[in-house]
Amino acid sequence: MKNRKSFFNKGKKTFAIVGDGDCEKWYFQLLKDAEKLIINIRPELIKKASLKKQYEYVKDLSENYDKVFWIVDYDVIDRESRECKKGEETRSDEFGRYYTEFSKIKNVEIAVVNTCFEYWLLLHFKYSKKQFSDCDQTQKELGKIFKGYQKTEKFYKQSNNIYNQLKDKLPEAVINASKLGNFDIKNPNNPVCEIYKLFNKDGSFNTNLK
């Protein structure tokens, strides 16, 4: 552990995590605090930003950070696509353009979640390939296993915070999420949770910059 600490402190590696949800923000801030002696992570999350604003933000950060992770809740894109007016570019088509562009940028990693962040938490407890209709349904399923779960800052940051509570289950979450496979731009509505890409198999944060 001592060698690992000195390696990361010496390397000064910087990571940005971009998303538009409160849950992602709270969770990764807690991860940063818990692992600060091992790795240097600087979460950069923006709330209720348009898809275009997120794209621009990720592109800008990629010029200054060793690695930028963009967490995308696909249920939002799907919902907004259905709400688009006739003749407008759908959010799914817009995201497809960004996805193709970023696939060519080595230090940008897109992590798509369908439906939402609660799916990642659910996978800490069990493998599920259920196609949830929306985030509310996902949260309801999570609540059956993670008793008392609430989508609030108070719950996430209570004395035994949510990251610390689930840390021992991270390897299981990584396995379960990876079994779902990766996002397919041609079949975007399949259940998927690519947050596992941010972690190694043992649950440690992934610092592989290749």
HELIX and SHEET records of a PDB file:
HELIX    1   1 LYS A    2  GLY A   11  1                                  10    
HELIX    2   2 ASP A   22  ALA A   34  1                                  13    
HELIX    3   3 LEU A   51  LEU A   61  1                                  11    
HELIX    4   4 TYR A   74  GLU A   83  1                                  10    
HELIX    5   5 ARG A   91  PHE A  102  1                                  12    
HELIX    6   6 PHE A  117  LEU A  122  1                                   6    
HELIX    7   7 CYS A  135  ILE A  145  1                                  11    
HELIX    8   8 GLU A  153  TYR A  156  1                                   4    
HELIX    9   9 ILE A  162  LEU A  166  1                                   5    
HELIX   10  10 LYS A  167  LYS A  169  5                                   3    
HELIX   11  11 LEU A  170  LYS A  179  1                                  10    
HELIX   12  12 GLU A  194  LEU A  198  5                                   5    
SHEET    1   A 4 PHE A  15  VAL A  18  0                                        
SHEET    2   A 4 LYS A  67  ASP A  73  1                                        
SHEET    3   A 4 VAL A 108  ASN A 114  1                                        
SHEET    4   A 4 VAL A 192  CYS A 193 -1                                        
END                                                                             
